């Protein structure tokens, strides 16, 4: 219960922080649509709107606005909107995700068994569908790899390496070298989690 409460507290803090910013300046920085009630942004090809009164998120799904306040959505999008640099740009060069963090972060990305990699290996056509549904661009490395836009041109690359009798399947994540002009290293984990769920949603034909 305490862990869930901590998530709620952090999400509330992120929304409260958003409300301290000048929405007009954010819209100018992002070249984003702004009206009296909302600031609009796109995350993983889905349009979001952020309430200028509460900081709450809604996303457009099948022509209707639905709740977009999952912990990963709030923490990822509000970090990108509020803290991305005005002079941000994509370098076009990939960098392994763990290379952005400190040594103690590496254990968060290393596991002898990856349930997501196993799920994707067991339904490789579904994995490809899920990536393509997010506008994924096939890449020529890994057994199946795609570059997917996160926000404002910033890509993340997802590599699936299939397992065999000796080695389990493995997922590797790469970001553009300038990713930290857009978001903090800790936020990359929220974005990664959100991406995996979005791919899973798109796996069914």
MDTraj code that builds the backbone (N, CA, C; nanometers):
import mdtraj as md
import numpy as np

residues = "UNK UNK UNK UNK UNK UNK UNK UNK UNK UNK UNK UNK UNK UNK UNK UNK UNK UNK UNK UNK UNK UNK UNK UNK UNK UNK UNK UNK UNK UNK UNK UNK UNK UNK UNK UNK UNK UNK UNK UNK UNK UNK UNK UNK UNK UNK UNK UNK UNK UNK UNK UNK UNK UNK UNK UNK UNK UNK UNK UNK UNK UNK UNK UNK UNK UNK UNK UNK UNK UNK UNK UNK UNK UNK UNK UNK UNK UNK UNK UNK UNK UNK UNK UNK UNK UNK UNK UNK UNK UNK UNK UNK UNK UNK UNK UNK UNK UNK UNK UNK UNK UNK UNK UNK UNK UNK UNK UNK UNK UNK UNK UNK UNK UNK UNK UNK UNK UNK UNK UNK UNK UNK UNK UNK UNK UNK UNK UNK UNK UNK UNK UNK UNK UNK UNK UNK UNK UNK UNK UNK UNK UNK UNK UNK UNK UNK UNK UNK UNK UNK UNK UNK UNK UNK UNK UNK UNK UNK UNK UNK UNK UNK UNK UNK UNK UNK UNK UNK UNK UNK UNK UNK UNK UNK UNK UNK UNK UNK UNK UNK UNK UNK UNK UNK UNK UNK UNK UNK UNK UNK UNK UNK UNK UNK UNK UNK UNK UNK UNK UNK UNK UNK UNK UNK UNK".split()
xyz = np.array([
    [0.0829, -0.1203, 0.0000],
    [0.0000, 0.0000, 0.0000],
    [0.0864, 0.1254, 0.0000],
    [0.1951, 0.1236, 0.0808],
    [0.2821, 0.2403, 0.0886],
    [0.3422, 0.2728, -0.0462],
    [0.3797, 0.1669, -0.1219],
    [0.4400, 0.1899, -0.2520],
    [0.3402, 0.2565, -0.3463],
    [0.2146, 0.2089, -0.3449],
    [0.1110, 0.2697, -0.4271],
    [0.0911, 0.4150, -0.3881],
    [0.0900, 0.4437, -0.2577],
    [0.0731, 0.5802, -0.2111],
    [0.1880, 0.6676, -0.2598],
    [0.3086, 0.6140, -0.2601],
    [0.4234, 0.6901, -0.3089],
    [0.4070, 0.7257, -0.4556],
    [0.3548, 0.6319, -0.5350],
    [0.3293, 0.6603, -0.6762],
    [0.2303, 0.7756, -0.6897],
    [0.1237, 0.7706, -0.6107],
    [0.0223, 0.8757, -0.6174],
    [0.0806, 1.0103, -0.5763],
    [0.1622, 1.0087, -0.4724],
    [0.2239, 1.1327, -0.4252],
    [0.3143, 1.1914, -0.5325],
    [0.3969, 1.1063, -0.5966],
    [0.4879, 1.1554, -0.7001],
    [0.4112, 1.2099, -0.8204],
    [0.3019, 1.1434, -0.8580],
    [0.2212, 1.1915, -0.9701],
    [0.1572, 1.3259, -0.9359],
    [0.1075, 1.3398, -0.8142],
    [0.0492, 1.4679, -0.7720],
    [0.1547, 1.5787, -0.7729],
    [0.2736, 1.5449, -0.7277],
    [0.3818, 1.6441, -0.7261],
    [0.4183, 1.6884, -0.8668],
    [0.4195, 1.5921, -0.9607],
    [0.4512, 1.6263, -1.0997],
    [0.3457, 1.7194, -1.1579],
    [0.2197, 1.6930, -1.1269],
    [0.1126, 1.7795, -1.1762],
    [0.1204, 1.9181, -1.1134],
    [0.1494, 1.9227, -0.9830],
    [0.1617, 2.0514, -0.9149],
    [0.2781, 2.1309, -0.9733],
    [0.3854, 2.0618, -1.0083],
    [0.5000, 2.1295, -1.0687],
    [0.4627, 2.1878, -1.2050],
    [0.3878, 2.1111, -1.2849],
    [0.3435, 2.1605, -1.4151],
    [0.2670, 2.2910, -1.4006],
    [0.1833, 2.3004, -1.2976],
    [0.0995, 2.4192, -1.2798],
    [0.1795, 2.5440, -1.2443],
    [0.3051, 2.5270, -1.2036],
    [0.3887, 2.6429, -1.1723],
    [0.4497, 2.7057, -1.2985],
    [0.4423, 2.6341, -1.4104],
    [0.4995, 2.6839, -1.5348],
    [0.3997, 2.7734, -1.6071],
    [0.4514, 2.8640, -1.6864],
    [0.3693, 2.9467, -1.7741],
    [0.3300, 2.8624, -1.8952],
    [0.2035, 2.8286, -1.9065],
    [0.1576, 2.7398, -2.0141],
    [0.1871, 2.7988, -2.1520],
    [0.1826, 2.9310, -2.1627],
    [0.2109, 2.9946, -2.2918],
    [0.3564, 2.9753, -2.3319],
    [0.4454, 2.9817, -2.2328],
    [0.5871, 2.9600, -2.2611],
    [0.6130, 2.8138, -2.2974],
    [0.5450, 2.7213, -2.2294],
    [0.5595, 2.5794, -2.2632],
    [0.5109, 2.5530, -2.4056],
    [0.3970, 2.6100, -2.4398],
    [0.3422, 2.5909, -2.5741],
    [0.4378, 2.6465, -2.6796],
    [0.4986, 2.7601, -2.6498],
    [0.5945, 2.8191, -2.7426],
    [0.7171, 2.7298, -2.7574],
    [0.7691, 2.6780, -2.6448],
    [0.8861, 2.5916, -2.6476],
    [0.8604, 2.4653, -2.7282],
    [0.7394, 2.4103, -2.7141],
    [0.7051, 2.2827, -2.7779],
    [0.6392, 2.3000, -2.9140],
    [0.6102, 2.4249, -2.9508],
    [0.5311, 2.4499, -3.0715],
    [0.4001, 2.3720, -3.0637],
    [0.3358, 2.3813, -2.9480],
    [0.2181, 2.3002, -2.9168],
    [0.0915, 2.3845, -2.9162],
    [-0.0194, 2.3168, -2.9380],
    [-0.1504, 2.3813, -2.9322],
    [-0.1858, 2.4122, -2.7868],
    [-0.2468, 2.5276, -2.7663],
    [-0.2881, 2.5709, -2.6335],
    [-0.4225, 2.6398, -2.6445],
    [-0.5153, 2.6061, -2.5535],
    [-0.6399, 2.6824, -2.5458],
    [-0.6641, 2.7192, -2.3999],
    [-0.7814, 2.7719, -2.3709],
    [-0.8066, 2.8207, -2.2357],
    [-0.7993, 2.7100, -2.1307],
    [-0.8287, 2.5865, -2.1719],
    [-0.8343, 2.4782, -2.0736],
    [-0.7161, 2.3831, -2.0741],
    [-0.6491, 2.3691, -2.1912],
    [-0.5524, 2.2605, -2.2023],
    [-0.4286, 2.2987, -2.2830],
    [-0.3192, 2.2291, -2.2518],
    [-0.1999, 2.2258, -2.3349],
    [-0.1971, 2.0888, -2.4009],
    [-0.1686, 2.0854, -2.5310],
    [-0.1748, 1.9595, -2.6062],
    [-0.0340, 1.9109, -2.6412],
    [-0.0147, 1.7790, -2.6360],
    [0.1149, 1.7196, -2.6698],
    [0.0909, 1.5775, -2.7213],
    [0.1908, 1.5237, -2.7904],
    [0.1813, 1.3886, -2.8451],
    [0.2875, 1.3006, -2.7822],
    [0.2474, 1.1824, -2.7366],
    [0.3380, 1.0854, -2.6757],
    [0.3097, 0.9482, -2.7355],
    [0.4124, 0.8871, -2.7961],
    [0.3949, 0.7573, -2.8626],
    [0.2744, 0.7569, -2.9572],
    [0.2676, 0.8615, -3.0379],
    [0.1672, 0.8769, -3.1440],
    [0.0252, 0.8960, -3.0929],
    [0.0084, 0.9181, -2.9641],
    [-0.1239, 0.9459, -2.9107],
    [-0.1294, 1.0915, -2.8646],
    [-0.2393, 1.1580, -2.8995],
    [-0.2547, 1.2976, -2.8598],
    [-0.3044, 1.3051, -2.7162],
    [-0.2404, 1.3897, -2.6387],
    [-0.2785, 1.4132, -2.4996],
    [-0.3161, 1.5596, -2.4825],
    [-0.3938, 1.5852, -2.3792],
    [-0.4165, 1.7230, -2.3366],
    [-0.3961, 1.7268, -2.1853],
    [-0.3352, 1.8340, -2.1393],
    [-0.3017, 1.8506, -1.9983],
    [-0.3823, 1.9683, -1.9444],
    [-0.4600, 1.9432, -1.8412],
    [-0.5457, 2.0474, -1.7858],
    [-0.4621, 2.1595, -1.7256],
    [-0.4904, 2.2804, -1.7658],
    [-0.4202, 2.3980, -1.7116],
    [-0.4683, 2.4318, -1.5704],
    [-0.5759, 2.3677, -1.5283],
    [-0.6298, 2.3937, -1.3945],
    [-0.5813, 2.2912, -1.2927],
    [-0.5712, 2.1625, -1.3345],
    [-0.5387, 2.0555, -1.2392],
    [-0.4105, 1.9789, -1.2724],
    [-0.3629, 1.9865, -1.3979],
    [-0.2491, 1.9057, -1.4399],
    [-0.2876, 1.7650, -1.4799],
    [-0.4162, 1.7323, -1.4746],
    [-0.4612, 1.5981, -1.5131],
    [-0.4437, 1.5759, -1.6627],
    [-0.4207, 1.4488, -1.7003],
    [-0.3998, 1.4109, -1.8394],
    [-0.5197, 1.3337, -1.8935],
    [-0.5559, 1.3643, -2.0172],
    [-0.6487, 1.2807, -2.0928],
    [-0.5848, 1.2562, -2.2286],
    [-0.6185, 1.1423, -2.2897],
    [-0.5624, 1.1098, -2.4211],
    [-0.6755, 1.0756, -2.5171],
    [-0.6495, 1.1009, -2.6428],
    [-0.7511, 1.0799, -2.7454],
    [-0.7459, 0.9351, -2.7920],
    [-0.8578, 0.8662, -2.7773],
    [-0.8670, 0.7262, -2.8173],
    [-0.9986, 0.7042, -2.8899],
    [-0.9890, 0.6619, -3.0152],
    [-1.1085, 0.6372, -3.0968],
    [-1.2017, 0.7582, -3.0988],
    [-1.1412, 0.8761, -3.1066],
    [-1.2207, 0.9976, -3.1198],
    [-1.2760, 1.0544, -2.9910],
    [-1.2436, 0.9918, -2.8768],
    [-1.2952, 1.0404, -2.7486],
    [-1.1794, 1.0586, -2.6509],
    [-1.1927, 1.1553, -2.5615],
    [-1.0908, 1.1779, -2.4602],
    [-1.1126, 1.0829, -2.3437],
    [-1.0080, 1.0077, -2.3099],
    [-1.0166, 0.9109, -2.2000],
    [-0.9070, 0.9410, -2.0987],
    [-0.9177, 0.8817, -1.9816],
    [-0.8218, 0.9062, -1.8749],
    [-0.6800, 0.8688, -1.9193],
    [-0.5843, 0.9562, -1.8912],
    [-0.4443, 0.9301, -1.9252],
    [-0.3537, 0.9501, -1.8063],
    [-0.4029, 0.9176, -1.6879],
    [-0.3311, 0.9471, -1.5649],
    [-0.2605, 0.8275, -1.5033],
    [-0.2219, 0.7290, -1.5839],
    [-0.1391, 0.6231, -1.5281],
    [-0.0078, 0.6850, -1.4810],
    [0.0555, 0.6205, -1.3865],
    [0.1789, 0.6745, -1.3295],
    [0.2838, 0.6997, -1.4374],
    [0.3000, 0.6021, -1.5292],
    [0.4016, 0.6154, -1.6340],
    [0.3698, 0.7296, -1.7288],
    [0.2419, 0.7471, -1.7627],
    [0.2038, 0.8567, -1.8521],
    [0.2323, 0.9919, -1.7881],
    [0.1900, 1.0076, -1.6639],
    [0.2080, 1.1352, -1.5950],
    [0.3561, 1.1695, -1.5819],
    [0.4348, 1.0742, -1.5316],
    [0.5757, 1.1018, -1.5054],
    [0.6541, 1.1254, -1.6344],
    [0.6192, 1.0525, -1.7405],
    [0.6912, 1.0686, -1.8673],
    [0.6533, 1.1990, -1.9360],
    [0.5246, 1.2201, -1.9574],
    [0.4837, 1.3345, -2.0378],
    [0.5115, 1.4671, -1.9681],
    [0.4867, 1.4745, -1.8387],
    [0.5083, 1.6021, -1.7713],
    [0.6570, 1.6361, -1.7618],
    [0.7424, 1.5343, -1.7512],
    [0.8860, 1.5609, -1.7541],
    [0.9267, 1.6143, -1.8910],
    [0.8770, 1.5507, -1.9964],
    [0.9090, 1.5951, -2.1319],
    [0.8582, 1.7367, -2.1583],
    [0.7366, 1.7636, -2.1167],
    [0.6766, 1.8945, -2.1416],
    [0.7472, 2.0043, -2.0612],
    [0.7704, 1.9773, -1.9339],
    [0.8221, 2.0827, -1.8464],
    [0.9736, 2.0998, -1.8544],
    [1.0470, 1.9897, -1.8642],
    [1.1917, 1.9970, -1.8459],
    [1.2734, 1.9763, -1.9719],
    [1.2101, 1.9477, -2.0852],
    [1.2880, 1.9373, -2.2084],
    [1.3502, 2.0740, -2.2390],
    [1.4702, 2.0702, -2.2911],
    [1.5427, 2.1944, -2.3180],
    [1.4894, 2.2636, -2.4428],
    [1.4953, 2.3928, -2.4413],
    [1.4473, 2.4688, -2.5569],
    [1.5357, 2.4456, -2.6795],
    [1.6647, 2.4188, -2.6550],
    [1.7577, 2.3979, -2.7664],
    [1.7784, 2.2500, -2.7993],
    [1.6840, 2.1643, -2.7595],
    [1.6958, 2.0198, -2.7814],
    [1.7012, 1.9877, -2.9307],
    [1.7736, 1.8826, -2.9635],
    [1.7742, 1.8338, -3.1011],
    [1.8212, 1.6890, -3.1014],
    [1.7811, 1.6163, -3.2031],
    [1.8172, 1.4755, -3.2178],
    [1.9491, 1.4660, -3.2933],
    [2.0418, 1.3847, -3.2416],
    [2.1742, 1.3731, -3.3029],
    [2.1777, 1.2721, -3.4170],
    [2.0868, 1.1724, -3.4110],
    [2.0904, 1.0655, -3.5108],
    [2.1851, 0.9523, -3.4743],
    [2.2449, 0.9587, -3.3536],
    [2.3367, 0.8544, -3.3073],
    [2.2756, 0.7843, -3.1865],
    [2.2839, 0.6517, -3.1873],
    [2.2245, 0.5720, -3.0799],
    [2.3215, 0.5561, -2.9631],
    [2.2626, 0.5447, -2.8431],
    [2.3408, 0.5201, -2.7220],
    [2.2637, 0.4224, -2.6344],
    [2.3318, 0.3193, -2.5871],
    [2.2678, 0.2186, -2.5029],
    [2.2092, 0.2847, -2.3778],
    [2.0903, 0.2435, -2.3394],
    [2.0208, 0.3100, -2.2296],
    [2.1021, 0.3104, -2.1011],
    [2.1650, 0.1992, -2.0675],
    [2.2362, 0.1951, -1.9408],
    [2.3584, 0.2875, -1.9402],
    [2.4044, 0.3286, -2.0562],
    [2.5194, 0.4184, -2.0637],
    [2.4853, 0.5596, -2.0174],
    [2.3566, 0.5915, -2.0094],
    [2.3163, 0.7233, -1.9621],
    [2.3238, 0.7329, -1.8098],
    [2.3172, 0.6179, -1.7410],
    [2.3084, 0.6192, -1.5958],
    [2.4401, 0.5898, -1.5279],
    [2.4329, 0.5819, -1.3964],
    [2.5499, 0.5495, -1.3165],
    [2.5620, 0.3973, -1.3030],
    [2.6719, 0.3524, -1.2504],
    [2.6981, 0.2093, -1.2393],
    [2.5881, 0.1367, -1.1625],
    [2.5364, 0.2003, -1.0554],
    [2.4369, 0.1316, -0.9732],
    [2.3043, 0.1154, -1.0453],
    [2.2834, 0.1890, -1.1554],
    [2.1591, 0.1749, -1.2315],
    [2.1603, 0.0503, -1.3196],
    [2.2781, -0.0060, -1.3472],
    [2.2854, -0.1124, -1.4462],
    [2.2069, -0.2357, -1.4056],
    [2.1978, -0.2621, -1.2755],
    [2.1230, -0.3793, -1.2298],
    [1.9755, -0.3689, -1.2637],
    [1.9251, -0.2456, -1.2841],
    [1.7846, -0.2272, -1.3200],
    [1.7561, -0.2738, -1.4622],
    [1.8611, -0.2834, -1.5446],
    [1.8437, -0.3215, -1.6838],
    [1.8941, -0.4620, -1.7127],
    [1.9520, -0.5269, -1.6140],
    [2.0089, -0.6583, -1.6338],
    [1.9304, -0.7609, -1.5525],
    [1.8819, -0.8625, -1.6174],
    [1.8070, -0.9682, -1.5507],
    [1.8277, -1.0970, -1.6278],
    [1.8470, -1.2090, -1.5568],
    [1.8674, -1.3349, -1.6287],
    [1.7434, -1.3792, -1.7062],
    [1.6276, -1.3264, -1.6675],
    [1.5034, -1.3646, -1.7349],
    [1.4183, -1.2405, -1.7537],
    [1.3724, -1.2188, -1.8762],
    [1.2939, -1.1008, -1.9097],
    [1.1570, -1.1454, -1.9595],
    [1.0529, -1.1330, -1.8754],
    [0.9186, -1.1776, -1.9171],
    [0.8693, -1.1095, -2.0441],
    [0.9025, -0.9815, -2.0634],
    [0.8600, -0.9127, -2.1855],
    [0.9269, -0.9740, -2.3076],
    [1.0558, -1.0030, -2.2996],
    [1.1262, -1.0645, -2.4120],
    [1.0665, -1.2013, -2.4439],
    [1.0288, -1.2761, -2.3404],
    [0.9677, -1.4068, -2.3612],
    [0.8316, -1.3918, -2.4291],
    [0.7542, -1.2948, -2.3842],
    [0.6223, -1.2702, -2.4458],
    [0.6368, -1.2368, -2.5930],
    [0.7300, -1.1495, -2.6257],
    [0.7481, -1.1079, -2.7643],
    [0.8047, -1.2209, -2.8504],
    [0.8945, -1.3007, -2.7938],
    [0.9470, -1.4142, -2.8709],
    [0.8365, -1.5140, -2.9016],
    [0.7460, -1.5342, -2.8067],
    [0.6375, -1.6307, -2.8255],
    [0.5326, -1.5825, -2.9248],
    [0.5333, -1.4554, -2.9574],
    [0.4412, -1.4013, -3.0581],
    [0.5166, -1.2962, -3.1393],
    [0.6120, -1.3401, -3.2166],
    [0.6953, -1.2477, -3.2934],
    [0.6133, -1.1666, -3.3941],
    [0.5175, -1.2277, -3.4666],
    [0.4336, -1.1451, -3.5563],
    [0.3564, -1.0377, -3.4793],
    [0.3081, -1.0730, -3.3588],
    [0.2366, -0.9755, -3.2778],
    [0.3277, -0.8631, -3.2325],
    [0.4505, -0.8967, -3.1975],
    [0.5483, -0.7945, -3.1591],
    [0.5709, -0.6971, -3.2738],
    [0.5857, -0.7505, -3.3936],
    [0.6061, -0.6631, -3.5102],
    [0.4831, -0.5747, -3.5326],
    [0.3636, -0.6316, -3.5176],
    [0.2413, -0.5523, -3.5343],
    [0.2361, -0.4394, -3.4319],
    [0.2696, -0.4723, -3.3071],
    [0.2635, -0.3719, -3.2020],
    [0.3590, -0.2567, -3.2271],
    [0.4787, -0.2880, -3.2761],
    [0.5763, -0.1827, -3.3056],
    [0.5322, -0.0987, -3.4258],
    [0.4826, -0.1653, -3.5281],
    [0.4393, -0.0931, -3.6477],
    [0.3184, -0.0051, -3.6182],
    [0.2320, -0.0499, -3.5267],
    [0.1142, 0.0297, -3.4900],
    [0.1546, 0.1617, -3.4245],
    [0.2752, 0.1656, -3.3666],
    [0.3262, 0.2881, -3.3050],
    [0.4130, 0.3678, -3.4013],
    [0.4076, 0.3293, -3.5285],
    [0.4888, 0.3993, -3.6283],
    [0.6328, 0.3547, -3.6289],
    [0.6607, 0.2348, -3.5748],
    [0.7969, 0.1852, -3.5652],
    [0.8640, 0.1716, -3.7011],
    [0.9893, 0.2113, -3.7055],
    [1.0704, 0.1998, -3.8266],
    [1.1669, 0.0834, -3.8088],
    [1.1601, -0.0208, -3.8944],
    [1.2487, -0.1364, -3.8787],
    [1.3958, -0.0967, -3.8847],
    [1.4755, -0.1597, -3.8001],
    [1.6190, -0.1350, -3.7951],
    [1.6953, -0.2628, -3.8272],
    [1.8139, -0.2503, -3.8857],
    [1.8875, -0.3684, -3.9323],
    [1.9790, -0.4298, -3.8274],
    [1.9324, -0.4376, -3.7017],
    [2.0116, -0.5089, -3.6021],
    [1.9165, -0.5767, -3.5048],
    [1.9658, -0.6854, -3.4400],
    [1.8781, -0.7663, -3.3580],
    [1.7969, -0.8596, -3.4458],
    [1.7279, -0.9553, -3.3836],
    [1.6402, -1.0437, -3.4603],
    [1.5131, -0.9711, -3.5035],
    [1.4743, -0.8705, -3.4269],
    [1.3641, -0.7811, -3.4640],
    [1.3887, -0.6505, -3.3901],
    [1.3975, -0.5400, -3.4619],
    [1.4295, -0.4125, -3.3988],
    [1.3548, -0.2994, -3.4674],
    [1.3117, -0.2020, -3.3867],
    [1.2354, -0.0889, -3.4391],
    [1.2750, 0.0392, -3.3662],
    [1.2734, 0.1485, -3.4392],
    [1.2872, 0.2815, -3.3811],
    [1.1480, 0.3425, -3.3731],
    [1.1112, 0.3910, -3.2562],
    [0.9769, 0.4431, -3.2330],
    [0.9881, 0.5832, -3.1733],
    [0.9108, 0.6762, -3.2288],
    [0.9150, 0.8134, -3.1782],
    [0.8440, 0.8235, -3.0445],
    [0.9132, 0.8829, -2.9493],
    [0.8557, 0.9044, -2.8168],
    [0.7817, 1.0376, -2.8128],
    [0.8542, 1.1443, -2.8532],
    [0.8029, 1.2800, -2.8318],
    [0.8850, 1.3761, -2.9152],
    [0.8196, 1.4591, -2.9940],
    [0.8851, 1.5682, -3.0649],
    [1.0095, 1.5235, -3.1414],
    [0.9987, 1.4110, -3.2124],
    [1.1086, 1.3615, -3.2940],
    [1.2094, 1.2756, -3.2212],
    [1.2002, 1.2649, -3.0885],
    [1.2953, 1.1853, -3.0108],
    [1.2639, 1.0362, -3.0258],
    [1.3597, 0.9550, -3.0765],
    [1.3318, 0.8122, -3.0935],
    [1.3904, 0.7266, -2.9815],
    [1.3303, 0.6116, -2.9622],
    [1.3877, 0.5056, -2.8815],
    [1.3947, 0.3817, -2.9708],
    [1.5018, 0.3070, -2.9606],
    [1.5162, 0.1843, -3.0384],
    [1.4995, 0.0651, -2.9456],
    [1.4245, -0.0313, -2.9922],
    [1.3970, -0.1533, -2.9165],
    [1.4465, -0.2715, -2.9979],
    [1.5415, -0.3458, -2.9430],
    [1.5974, -0.4635, -3.0104],
    [1.5523, -0.5895, -2.9386],
    [1.4980, -0.6840, -3.0123],
    [1.4636, -0.8139, -2.9571],
    [1.5632, -0.9168, -3.0089],
    [1.6308, -0.9822, -2.9168],
    [1.7215, -1.0915, -2.9509],
    [1.6564, -1.2212, -2.9050],
    [1.6320, -1.3110, -2.9991],
    [1.5619, -1.4350, -2.9685],
    [1.6512, -1.5295, -2.8891],
    [1.5894, -1.6078, -2.8010],
    [1.6638, -1.7020, -2.7196],
    [1.6736, -1.8389, -2.7846],
    [1.7532, -1.9245, -2.7237],
    [1.7666, -2.0629, -2.7686],
    [1.7874, -2.1507, -2.6464],
    [1.8407, -2.2714, -2.6666],
    [1.8584, -2.3644, -2.5554],
    [1.9574, -2.3125, -2.4518],
    [2.0500, -2.2279, -2.4948],
    [2.1547, -2.1808, -2.4040],
    [2.1265, -2.0434, -2.3451],
    [2.0642, -1.9555, -2.4226],
    [2.0452, -1.8181, -2.3776],
    [1.8975, -1.7785, -2.3863],
    [1.8476, -1.7062, -2.2856],
    [1.7084, -1.6591, -2.2899],
    [1.6948, -1.5429, -2.3873],
    [1.5723, -1.5141, -2.4333],
    [1.5520, -1.3958, -2.5180],
    [1.5847, -1.2692, -2.4398],
    [1.6191, -1.1649, -2.5130],
    [1.6663, -1.0433, -2.4485],
    [1.6158, -0.9208, -2.5232],
    [1.5820, -0.8174, -2.4472],
    [1.5438, -0.6878, -2.5042],
    [1.6525, -0.5867, -2.4717],
    [1.6878, -0.5080, -2.5685],
    [1.7867, -0.4022, -2.5488],
    [1.7256, -0.2697, -2.5935],
    [1.7491, -0.1649, -2.5161],
    [1.6920, -0.0337, -2.5450],
    [1.8039, 0.0661, -2.5722],
    [1.7863, 0.1426, -2.6783],
    [1.8805, 0.2486, -2.7114],
    [1.8024, 0.3783, -2.7300],
    [1.8674, 0.4892, -2.6945],
    [1.8078, 0.6205, -2.7123],
    [1.8998, 0.7044, -2.7997],
    [1.8423, 0.8092, -2.8569],
    [1.9284, 0.9037, -2.9266],
    [2.0288, 0.9606, -2.8268],
    [2.1476, 0.9865, -2.8751],
    [2.2568, 1.0356, -2.7909],
    [2.2188, 1.1615, -2.7131],
    [2.1279, 1.2418, -2.7671],
    [2.0874, 1.3670, -2.7019],
    [1.9593, 1.3526, -2.6196],
    [1.9242, 1.2307, -2.5828],
    [1.7963, 1.2082, -2.5139],
    [1.7820, 1.2913, -2.3872],
    [1.8920, 1.3167, -2.3181],
    [1.8805, 1.3908, -2.1925],
    [1.8594, 1.5408, -2.2128],
    [1.8540, 1.5836, -2.3391],
    [1.8056, 1.7193, -2.3660],
    [1.6530, 1.7222, -2.3580],
    [1.5922, 1.6044, -2.3577],
    [1.4461, 1.5915, -2.3575],
    [1.3924, 1.5451, -2.2223],
    [1.4600, 1.4500, -2.1599],
    [1.4096, 1.3921, -2.0360],
    [1.5241, 1.3438, -1.9494],
    [1.4934, 1.3235, -1.8213],
    [1.5945, 1.2762, -1.7272],
    [1.6119, 1.1247, -1.7411],
    [1.7265, 1.0773, -1.6936],
    [1.7542, 0.9335, -1.7029],
    [1.6469, 0.8516, -1.6319],
    [1.6056, 0.8952, -1.5137],
    [1.5029, 0.8207, -1.4399],
    [1.3734, 0.8118, -1.5197],
    [1.3422, 0.9163, -1.5957],
    [1.2190, 0.9177, -1.6741],
    [1.2243, 0.8182, -1.7891],
    [1.3447, 0.7834, -1.8348],
    [1.3575, 0.6834, -1.9411],
    [1.2932, 0.5511, -1.8998],
    [1.2999, 0.5180, -1.7719],
    [1.2403, 0.3931, -1.7247],
    [1.0878, 0.3985, -1.7328],
    [1.0287, 0.5143, -1.7004],
    [0.8837, 0.5293, -1.7125],
    [0.8424, 0.5174, -1.8595],
    [0.9185, 0.5837, -1.9470],
    [0.8877, 0.5788, -2.0904],
    [0.9025, 0.4372, -2.1441],
    [1.0048, 0.3672, -2.0994],
    [1.0257, 0.2288, -2.1428],
    [0.9075, 0.1411, -2.1023],
    [0.8629, 0.1556, -1.9786],
    [0.7494, 0.0768, -1.9300],
    [0.6227, 0.1074, -2.0101],
    [0.6003, 0.2358, -2.0382],
    [0.4835, 0.2760, -2.1162],
    [0.4907, 0.2195, -2.2575],
    [0.6100, 0.2236, -2.3176],
    [0.6282, 0.1694, -2.4519],
    [0.5944, 0.0209, -2.4573],
    [0.6422, -0.0553, -2.3613],
    [0.6163, -0.1995, -2.3610],
    [0.4662, -0.2275, -2.3512],
    [0.3970, -0.1510, -2.2707],
    [0.2522, -0.1692, -2.2602],
    [0.1807, -0.1299, -2.3889],
    [0.2276, -0.0252, -2.4547],
    [0.1670, 0.0168, -2.5810],
    [0.1879, -0.0898, -2.6893],
    [0.3072, -0.1480, -2.6937],
    [0.3321, -0.2553, -2.7906],
    [0.2404, -0.3729, -2.7633],
    [0.2286, -0.4080, -2.6358],
    [0.1407, -0.5204, -2.5974],
    [-0.0033, -0.4952, -2.6405],
    [-0.0514, -0.3715, -2.6244],
    [-0.1882, -0.3367, -2.6653],
    [-0.2070, -0.3526, -2.8159],
    [-0.1015, -0.3276, -2.8927],
    [-0.1125, -0.3335, -3.0376],
    [-0.0835, -0.4686, -3.0989],
    [-0.0575, -0.5699, -3.0150],
    [-0.0192, -0.7009, -3.0666],
    [-0.1374, -0.7789, -3.1247],
    [-0.2553, -0.7540, -3.0719],
    [-0.3724, -0.8265, -3.1225],
    [-0.4167, -0.7692, -3.2550],
    [-0.4419, -0.8554, -3.3535],
    [-0.4818, -0.8056, -3.4877],
    [-0.6191, -0.7397, -3.4841],
])
top = md.Topology()
chain = top.add_chain()
for i, resn in enumerate(residues, 1):
    res = top.add_residue(resn, chain, resSeq=i)
    for name in ("N", "CA", "C"):
        top.add_atom(name, md.element.get_by_symbol(name[0]), res)
traj = md.Trajectory(xyz[None], top)
